[in-house]
Amino acid sequence: MTANQAKTSLLYWAGVALGPLAWAANLQGVYAIIHLACEKARWSGIALSILLVLTSLAGTVISGYATRRHAGTEWTDIAGGGPRTFMAWLGVGTGVLFALVIADQLLAALMISPCLR
């Protein structure tokens, strides 16, 4: 595998990897700073969630770009291009799904007072 092929294969995995990583970072980050939100009104949890939603959507865009980039070559490829295209579309779906999960957790955090626990 050449260096260019290795870089291209990372594009296919971007949405699959960035979505769950952003969700995990959001979940742990919000739990780590929740005690500060009870003492004072802080916007750090909201900013963290918005940043990680954008990170998840960036993975979606990168995977979507990978599907469009090699759309015509999958028919001429000896291997068929099927697994790579499937992984890229899976990355698109995963990135959108985890962006929605992070947004739902943000909405729940906005509605429920952090001092209730």
ZAMARGU-4260 file (C-alpha; in steps of 0.2 Angstrom, whole numbers, plus 5000, padded with zeros to 4 digits):
<rodrens>
0) 5000/5000/5000 | 5007/5017/4995 | 5006/5032/5006 | 4993/5040/4995 | 4982/5024/4997
5) 4984/5024/5016 | 4979/5043/5017 | 4964/5039/5006 | 4959/5024/5017 | 4958/5036/5032
10) 4945/5046/5023 | 4934/5031/5023 | 4936/5028/5041 | 4934/5047/5047 | 4915/5046/5050
15) 4916/5029/5058 | 4929/5035/5070 | 4926/5053/5074 | 4907/5051/5078 | 4910/5039/5093
20) 4926/5047/5099 | 4917/5064/5099 | 4902/5056/5109 | 4914/5048/5122 | 4923/5064/5124
25) 4907/5074/5126 | 4900/5061/5139 | 4916/5061/5150 | 4919/5080/5148 | 4901/5084/5153
30) 4902/5072/5168 | 4919/5080/5173 | 4913/5098/5173 | 4896/5095/5180 | 4901/5100/5198
35) 4907/5117/5192 | 4890/5120/5183 | 4881/5119/5200 | 4891/5132/5208 | 4890/5145/5194
40) 4882/5146/5178 | 4895/5140/5166 | 4895/5139/5147 | 4909/5127/5145 | 4898/5111/5144
45) 4888/5119/5130 | 4903/5125/5121 | 4911/5108/5123 | 4895/5099/5116 | 4893/5111/5101
50) 4912/5108/5097 | 4910/5090/5097 | 4894/5090/5087 | 4904/5099/5074 | 4918/5086/5075
55) 4906/5072/5072 | 4898/5081/5057 | 4916/5084/5051 | 4919/5066/5051 | 4902/5064/5041
60) 4908/5077/5028 | 4925/5068/5026 | 4917/5051/5024 | 4904/5059/5012 | 4919/5067/5002
65) 4927/5050/5001 | 4912/5042/4993 | 4910/5056/4980 | 4929/5056/4976 | 4930/5038/4970
70) 4912/5035/4964 | 4917/5032/4946 | 4933/5021/4950 | 4924/5008/4960 | 4918/5000/4943
75) 4935/5000/4936 | 4944/4994/4952 | 4949/4975/4952 | 4943/4974/4970 | 4926/4982/4966
80) 4928/4996/4979 | 4913/4988/4988 | 4920/4987/5006 | 4928/5005/5005 | 4911/5012/4999
85) 4902/5003/5012 | 4913/5009/5025 | 4912/5027/5019 | 4893/5026/5019 | 4893/5018/5036
90) 4904/5033/5042 | 4892/5045/5035 | 4877/5037/5045 | 4887/5035/5060 | 4893/5053/5061
95) 4875/5059/5059 | 4869/5047/5072 | 4882/5052/5085 | 4880/5071/5081 | 4861/5069/5085
100) 4865/5059/5101 | 4877/5073/5107 | 4864/5086/5103 | 4851/5076/5112 | 4862/5076/5128
105) 4865/5094/5126 | 4846/5098/5126 | 4844/5087/5141 | 4858/5096/5150 | 4850/5112/5146
110) 4833/5107/5153 | 4838/5098/5169 | 4847/5108/5183 | 4864/5100/5187 | 4861/5103/5205
115) 4847/5090/5206 | 4859/5075/5209
</rodrens>
